[in-house]
Amino acid sequence: MMKRLGLLPKLIIAIILGIIIGRFMPAVFVRLLATFNSLFGNFLGFVIPLIIVGFVAPGIAELGAGAGRLLCITAGLAYTSTIISGFFAFGVSTTLLPRLINITENFAAANPEEKLLKPFFTVDMPQLFGVMSALLIAFILGMGMAMIKEKTMYNFLSEFQKIVQLVIERIIIPFLPYHIAGIFANMTYAGEVARILSVFGKVFVIVIASHLVIILFQFFIASIYSRKSMFSSLKNQISGYLTALGTQSSAATIPVNMECAKNNGISEEIREFVIPLCATIHLSGSTITLTTCAIAVMMLNGTPVTLSGMAGFIFMLGVTMVAAPGVPGGAVMAALGILQSMLGFNEAQLALMIALYLTQDSFGTACNVSGDNAIALIVDRMAGHLKSPDNMAVTK
């Protein structure tokens, strides 16, 4: 029965069970979960650099290989849209969240030694290399593979990517609900869970509203440039939005999204190129969610949130989203490294980020794929100005 449940229902059940355990069970049960959290958290920390290398390097190589102007245009539009979404989320979050979160109170995750129960034992799992080292290695390998156009290293890293994705699919995702249950059990025992859950609801509403606003903005710009009706384009996108909402996967939505593009009058060559590519590199909805949730966790923690401090995170997030694996919660998995290295998130804060993100993952995916078609409208219009047939002969 549990195997048939999606990740979101499992997460909700885990949160409820965690609260029950923390409220009614003896401390020994909470410490058992805290021990599991320690082991799982250390393993997650070990895997984070491997996720970055395994997904960023091949992703950059694929963008560089056989590029041409159309690929550069599409990638540039996707990155620009992602960055705009991140800064939009920053503006909305810093305006609304201070009114909803009491930032004068310190969140328990900031001082776990004071409130949270300790595990029975810990096992150190040191990373092979740091997060920034992983990013540098990924950029160097990715750009190098794109330039030399040899297949040996690319094939190796592609297989390595599959191994890392298996780790995510077979270990991290299945055990994630237990990790979340342990975090909430410990927070409940520490008396923090009521405030956290109240913030969950507020953040959820802000994130969904931000998604809808950015979709309207993307199609507004696209309709002006492409000279097509914004309302007709949005109407045609409904089936793609609902499919993404149900499947929670950009990849699974590609066939329906391509049909949406066809209904919008986008040429076959462009829609068969832009839609699959943007399903990988354009994650505006995920960026909105990650930025908003990160700011919420920082405010809960009493950490100052500044534009200068978040700007680098948003710009790097736009690049890291290329590494997001095609599994539920893939974007937050790919972002764990920069959350840890650039914002200084600890294990409990990373777990909260995962929980916050996964509660709305399907809405973020729906926003992502909707933006893909807005980009396709723009690229289709631009392609009309590219006279050379070579510029249209792109491959997926």
Secondary structure as UniProt FT lines:
FT   HELIX           2..4
FT   HELIX           7..24
FT   HELIX           27..64
FT   TURN            65..66
FT   HELIX           69..100
FT   TURN            103..104
FT   HELIX           108..110
FT   HELIX           112..115
FT   HELIX           131..148
FT   HELIX           152..167
FT   HELIX           168..172
FT   HELIX           173..189
FT   TURN            190..191
FT   HELIX           193..226
FT   HELIX           230..247
FT   HELIX           250..263
FT   TURN            264..265
FT   HELIX           268..281
FT   HELIX           284..300
FT   TURN            301..302
FT   HELIX           307..320
FT   HELIX           321..323
FT   TURN            328..329
FT   HELIX           330..342
FT   HELIX           347..358
FT   TURN            359..360
FT   HELIX           361..383
FT   TURN            384..385
FT   HELIX           389..392
//
